[in-house]
Amino acid sequence: MQDVQLFTFDGEEVIDSRDVANMIGKSHAHLSRDIDRYIRDIDEPNPKLDSAQKASNSNASTNFFIKSTYTDKNNQIRPCYLLTKQGCEFVANKLTGKKGNQFTAEYVTLFNRMKQRENNRIEKVYREWNIPTTFAGALKLATEQAEQLEKQQPKVDYFDSQMRNPGLMTTTEIAKDYGWSATKLNQELQKRGVIYQQGKRNRKVWVVYRDYDHQGYTQYEPFTFQNGGKQGMHNNLKWTQKGKKFIYDLLAKDGIRPTLEQLDLIED
């Protein structure tokens, strides 16, 4: 039996009729002759059946025996059959005594091995992908995913409402997302070489370093002020949404995230 090959044809496990002939101790020519007769008997029209039943019965033998071919040692194409499990059962029922019992034991073992290998392959895929194999497991996974989505909703809302907001934002507004003051955020950006201060002591303003000046991160808006009865004006640094995303990514590299995300990590 170790030389018998069980393989899949059109999604069904089959055995070559040449292997079956060896298993039952019969010549392939004799077995093929028997199978030809079995097919004629199975597909013979039954006058008692209606037209629909006759049509379905016309090729019923393919559930047992599938016509095929092979190339012999002389490079000649010869006919053979592929036997399904039902086909093997059919042949086994025609055998008697010890020979029939041995063949039944052999083909049943072959098909069971194939089924077990397929089950093992499926179980391996389920384990590797952590796919539940029971209804209770699937329900648990669905519940966990729903809870995870609920936890992530504040983060999703944050990106929808903030990152996609087309307006300019002050440093104070961005700092609030981190629970910081504008001074704290400016210090963090200064420490990372993004901005610096320039101007006189009482009129210092934050300016972006040249490397970041033309990236579309910032804009300057005029800001008027009164000083000793005189009106003055300087440029106030504001951040675009692209700039806000830049700050987000920059701080995230150091593990610094907005308050909403920090709360989300704590819950996890």
C-alpha positions, 0 to 999 in steps of 0.5 A: 500500500505504500506505493499507492498514490491518493490524489485530488481531482476536481476537489475530490480524492481519487485512486488510479485504477492501476493502483486499485488493480494491484491492491486487489490482485487483478490485471488492469485490463480485467479491472477496466473491463469490470468498471466498463460494465459497472458504468453501463449498469449504473447509467442505464436508463430507467423507464420508471424515472421521470425526465429530470431523474433520467437526466441526473442519472445519465452520468451517475457513474462519475460519482464512482468512476472518472474516465482518464488516461495515462502514458505507458512506457512506450509513450502510448496513451492508454485509458484508465479510471480514477476511483472515488471513495464510492468507487472503491466501495463499489469494487470492494462490494464485488469482492468476496472473502479475504481479498475484499476485506483487505482491499476495504481496509487499505482504501479506507486507511488511505482516504482517512489519512488524506482526510486527517492530513487536510484537517491538520493543514486547516488546523495549522492555518487556524492556529497561525492566523488565530482563527476561532474554530468554535462558535464560542470562540468566534463570538469572543473574538467579535466581542473583543474586536468591538470593544477594541473599536470602541476604545479606538473611537476617540482616536479616530474622532481626533484625527477626523476632527483635528487632522482634517480641519483646514484652518490654522492652529495656534501653538496653544491649541495644539499643546492642549491635545497633549495637556501642555501649555504653549510654552511647554510645546515651544520648548519641546520643538526648540529642543528638537531644532524646529523653532527658535526665538528672535527679536528684542527681549520684550518682543521675541517671536518664535521662528521656524528654522530654515530646514522646515520653513518651506515645508508648508508647516507654518504661516505667519499672521500679523499681530498688533499690540500697544506699547507705551501708547504706540501701536506695533505689529509683529508676526504670530507663528501658526501651524497648518494641518500639515504642520500639526501632523508633523508635530504629531509624528515628531513627538510620537518618535519619542513616545509622546502622544496626545492625551486621548491616545495616552488614555487609550494605551492605559486602558489596553 
